[in-house]
Amino acid sequence: MPCDRWLASSALQKAIRRGEVLTAEPALRTLYRHDPRAAWRRLLVIACEDVGIASLPALLIAATGGASARAGRERERDEAAALATARALAEAPKDRSSDLLLAIALHDPGLEAMRARCRSVPVARRLEWGGGAGLVADGARAGRMALLRD
């Protein structure tokens, strides 16, 4: 895709949001070649904002793929994983409710006391509130298995 990284990033998100795999792949390739880490960060943002709870396996594929990406080393292998992730996100059902819920949680004045309480608690404890570490581990395992099948 002949464009700069910013246009590629925007095209990638729009293509995934619309389920357009044939547009998502070249946009991802362009962004990845400019900055592999930015490509993985963008995939995670898209997974959280646009796919959300509609496809936990796709969300976890993006999260685990970005966490294990080795920018600079094994670049071709990582690019293939990023392409598979973009494809999985484009093909996944979409649900923006988690992004909308996050906006409410971050900005609703009535939730300031809860935000303050959450800031004072370690992340591991907060994960337990959301369903437990076992749920996160099970989801990550399911996401990796789905990526390997593709």
Steps between C-alpha positions, in 0.01 A plus 500: 500500500680817387444734797657619824466317832220726625276433203585129518406494869167669429429273202581194710252595772225588252554180301488281810193686629326432168623141472703574185787250515627592153554861610619418853791284383681754278435774757655282770799418277562870438472592867713202604778595261505854640497390865427141615435601860251766392321240287459267799386787724244601237371142472450488877315834500276382216435171680396683816301779335329320214488127573483501877288242671344380172806278443722439799721260301573773240562754777743265670676418173579872467608530863724194503639569151603851594651385826714237329598701191872527456544810289826490312565126550304241303328792330340293222353254748365782716354671194318178408360484854390863477328429166322200650392718792364770267311232307356352821387844618342586163310171493391518864161632609517857628374657823597849613325477838822440694651817349187696589501354851864603541415857397224509762728351767774753423287812481176464699531733803292260710770234468793706632502321838519161325780622271697614806447164668611311189817709469601396851470125430767289321421390145488130598224576749306701241520205260342281767209745519449456125473122502823366638843429368383154386257661258779713353732198467225285342417776252864552405538126439187498281630801305836334431328180386275695261802678352683169451200352314511778237 
